[in-house]
Amino acid sequence: MDQIKELIFGIKQYILDHLPTYIVVLALLIGLFFLLDHYENAQRQQLVEAQQTIERIKLKLSMLGD
């Protein structure tokens, strides 16, 4: 019974000792996820703007051709 209590205490102590590290790693992963999401959205927005510019140029060229 004492061995089980010691084992549980040891596991608990290990978790508490390493908890700040786990929290920092989790925060870094969450930050990386949001950074990549922001980068992807920025690329998507840039693509949409480029497509709109191409459409405007095509429209102007078609108006000049008439």
N, CA and C of each residue as an Amber inpcrd file, in Angstrom:
protein
   198
   0.8260000  -1.1960000   0.0000000   0.0000000   0.0000000   0.0000000
   0.8660000   1.2540000   0.0000000   1.9520000   1.1920000   0.7930000
   2.8510000   2.3420000   0.8350000   3.5370000   2.5540000  -0.5140000
   3.8230000   1.4460000  -1.2100000   4.4670000   1.5680000  -2.5150000
   3.5430000   2.2690000  -3.5090000   2.2700000   1.9650000  -3.4380000
   1.3000000   2.5990000  -4.3360000   1.2180000   4.0890000  -4.0330000
   1.1780000   4.4380000  -2.7410000   1.1360000   5.8530000  -2.3630000
   2.3960000   6.5780000  -2.8250000   3.5440000   5.9230000  -2.6620000
   4.8000000   6.5280000  -3.1100000   4.8190000   6.6870000  -4.6250000
   4.3100000   5.6940000  -5.3350000   4.2510000   5.7660000  -6.7900000
   3.3440000   6.9090000  -7.2370000   2.1760000   6.9990000  -6.6210000
   1.2420000   8.0810000  -6.9530000   1.8610000   9.4310000  -6.6280000
   2.5100000   9.5370000  -5.4780000   3.1680000  10.7900000  -5.1000000
   4.2790000  11.1340000  -6.0920000   5.0450000  10.1230000  -6.4980000
   6.1250000  10.3450000  -7.4650000   5.5990000  10.8260000  -8.8060000
   4.5200000  10.2010000  -9.2710000   3.9090000  10.6180000 -10.5420000
   3.3770000  12.0390000 -10.4290000   2.6990000  12.3170000  -9.3180000
   2.1560000  13.6580000  -9.0930000   3.2800000  14.6890000  -9.0590000
   4.3540000  14.3780000  -8.3700000   5.4870000  15.3000000  -8.2700000
   6.1350000  15.5160000  -9.6340000   6.2580000  14.4530000 -10.4050000
   6.8330000  14.5570000 -11.7510000   5.9850000  15.4820000 -12.6230000
   4.6750000  15.2900000 -12.5700000   3.7650000  16.1280000 -13.3630000
   3.8710000  17.5810000 -12.9320000   3.8610000  17.8230000 -11.6280000
   3.9410000  19.1990000 -11.1370000   5.2840000  19.8420000 -11.4740000
   6.3550000  19.0550000 -11.4480000   7.6770000  19.5890000 -11.7850000
   7.7680000  19.9770000 -13.2570000   7.1120000  19.2270000 -14.1160000
   7.2180000  19.4570000 -15.5520000   6.0420000  20.2440000 -16.1280000
   5.0720000  20.5820000 -15.3150000   3.8870000  21.2890000 -15.7970000
   4.2270000  22.6150000 -16.4840000   5.1070000  23.4400000 -15.9260000
   5.4340000  24.7020000 -16.6310000   5.9970000  24.4650000 -18.0360000
   6.8030000  23.4260000 -18.1820000   7.3550000  23.1090000 -19.5040000
   6.2410000  22.7290000 -20.4660000   5.3120000  21.9030000 -19.9960000
   4.2010000  21.4960000 -20.8500000   3.3390000  22.6930000 -21.2380000
   3.1290000  23.5990000 -20.2960000   2.3230000  24.7900000 -20.5780000
   3.0150000  25.6590000 -21.6280000   4.3170000  25.8390000 -21.4960000
   5.0660000  26.6490000 -22.4690000   5.0280000  26.0010000 -23.8520000
   5.2310000  24.7060000 -23.9110000   5.1970000  24.0020000 -25.1990000
   3.8110000  24.1150000 -25.8210000   2.7780000  23.9440000 -25.0270000
   1.4140000  24.0720000 -25.5340000   1.1550000  25.4860000 -26.0450000
   1.6030000  26.4920000 -25.3110000   1.4260000  27.8820000 -25.7420000
   2.1650000  28.1390000 -27.0540000   3.3650000  27.5940000 -27.1920000
   4.1170000  27.7570000 -28.4390000   3.4080000  27.0880000 -29.6140000
   2.8720000  25.9070000 -29.3870000   2.1520000  25.2170000 -30.4570000
   0.8950000  25.9770000 -30.8640000   0.1700000  26.5020000 -29.8850000
  -1.0270000  27.2900000 -30.1940000  -0.6370000  28.5510000 -30.9600000
   0.4290000  29.2140000 -30.5270000   0.9020000  30.4070000 -31.2330000
   1.3130000  30.0890000 -32.6580000   1.9990000  28.9800000 -32.8490000
   2.4040000  28.5650000 -34.1890000   1.1870000  28.2940000 -35.0630000
   0.1740000  27.6480000 -34.5030000  -1.0500000  27.3790000 -35.2520000
  -1.6960000  28.6790000 -35.7170000  -1.8250000  29.6550000 -34.8180000
  -2.4500000  30.9180000 -35.1920000  -1.5950000  31.6880000 -36.1980000
  -0.2810000  31.6110000 -36.0670000   0.6030000  32.2800000 -37.0170000
   0.4520000  31.6740000 -38.4090000   0.4330000  30.3540000 -38.4940000
   0.2570000  29.6960000 -39.7860000  -1.1140000  29.9870000 -40.3760000
  -2.1360000  30.0390000 -39.5380000  -3.4820000  30.3590000 -39.9990000
  -3.5280000  31.7790000 -40.5570000  -2.8850000  32.7080000 -39.8540000
  -2.8390000  34.0970000 -40.3230000  -2.0960000  34.1820000 -41.6560000
  -0.9850000  33.4790000 -41.7760000  -0.1980000  33.4820000 -43.0070000
  -1.0180000  32.9170000 -44.1680000  -1.7430000  31.8290000 -43.9110000
  -2.5740000  31.2190000 -44.9500000  -3.6840000  32.1760000 -45.3850000
  -4.3140000  32.8440000 -44.4330000  -5.3640000  33.8060000 -44.7700000
  -4.8060000  34.9770000 -45.5660000  -3.6110000  35.4360000 -45.2160000
  -2.9840000  36.5400000 -45.9490000  -2.6790000  36.1160000 -47.3830000
  -2.1980000  34.9020000 -47.5610000  -1.9250000  34.4090000 -48.9150000
  -3.2130000  34.2970000 -49.7170000  -4.2640000  33.8020000 -49.0910000
  -5.5500000  33.6620000 -49.7690000  -6.0770000  35.0360000 -50.1840000
  -5.9680000  36.0170000 -49.3000000  -6.4250000  37.3700000 -49.6050000
  -5.6090000  37.9640000 -50.7520000  -4.3150000  37.7240000 -50.7570000
  -3.4580000  38.2270000 -51.8290000  -3.8460000  37.5910000 -53.1650000
  -4.1860000  36.3130000 -53.1570000  -4.6110000  35.6320000 -54.3760000
  -5.9150000  36.2200000 -54.8920000  -6.8560000  36.4780000 -54.0000000
  -8.1390000  37.0700000 -54.3980000  -7.9100000  38.4480000 -55.0090000
  -7.0590000  39.2510000 -54.3900000  -6.7710000  40.5850000 -54.9180000
  -6.1090000  40.4970000 -56.2880000  -5.2210000  39.5310000 -56.4780000
  -4.5690000  39.3590000 -57.7780000  -5.5900000  38.9550000 -58.8350000
  -6.5080000  38.0570000 -58.4810000  -7.5420000  37.6450000 -59.4280000
  -8.4520000  38.8130000 -59.7860000  -8.7900000  39.6400000 -58.8050000
  -9.6270000  40.8070000 -59.0750000  -8.9020000  41.7920000 -59.9840000
  -7.6150000  41.9690000 -59.7730000  -6.8280000  42.8660000 -60.6290000
  -6.7990000  42.3430000 -62.0610000  -6.6200000  41.0510000 -62.2160000
  -6.6200000  40.4480000 -63.5550000  -7.9680000  40.6670000 -64.2280000
  -9.0520000  40.4750000 -63.4930000 -10.3890000  40.6830000 -64.0650000
 -10.5840000  42.1410000 -64.4780000 -10.1070000  43.0930000 -63.6720000
 -10.2300000  44.5130000 -64.0340000  -9.4300000  44.8260000 -65.2970000
  -8.2400000  44.2460000 -65.4000000  -7.4130000  44.4720000 -66.5920000
  -8.0950000  43.8840000 -67.8240000  -8.6560000  42.6790000 -67.6890000
  -9.3740000  42.0620000 -68.8100000 -10.5520000  42.9270000 -69.2350000
 -11.2790000  43.4640000 -68.2580000 -12.4290000  44.3120000 -68.5580000
 -11.9890000  45.5720000 -69.2910000 -10.9200000  46.2020000 -68.8290000
 -10.4140000  47.4150000 -69.4890000  -9.9400000  47.1050000 -70.9060000
  -9.2690000  45.9590000 -71.0780000  -8.8140000  45.5810000 -72.4170000
  -9.9850000  45.3080000 -73.3450000 -11.0260000  44.6820000 -72.8290000
 -12.1970000  44.4120000 -73.6700000 -12.9150000  45.7080000 -74.0260000
 -12.9070000  46.6790000 -73.1280000 -13.5320000  47.9690000 -73.4210000
 -12.7120000  48.7290000 -74.4630000 -11.3990000  48.5980000 -74.4270000
 -10.5510000  49.2540000 -75.4200000 -10.6900000  48.5910000 -76.7880000
 -10.9340000  47.2950000 -76.7910000 -11.0580000  46.5510000 -78.0410000
 -12.3410000  46.8600000 -78.7890000 -13.3460000  47.3390000 -78.0810000
 -14.6380000  47.6240000 -78.7360000 -14.5740000  48.8090000 -79.5710000
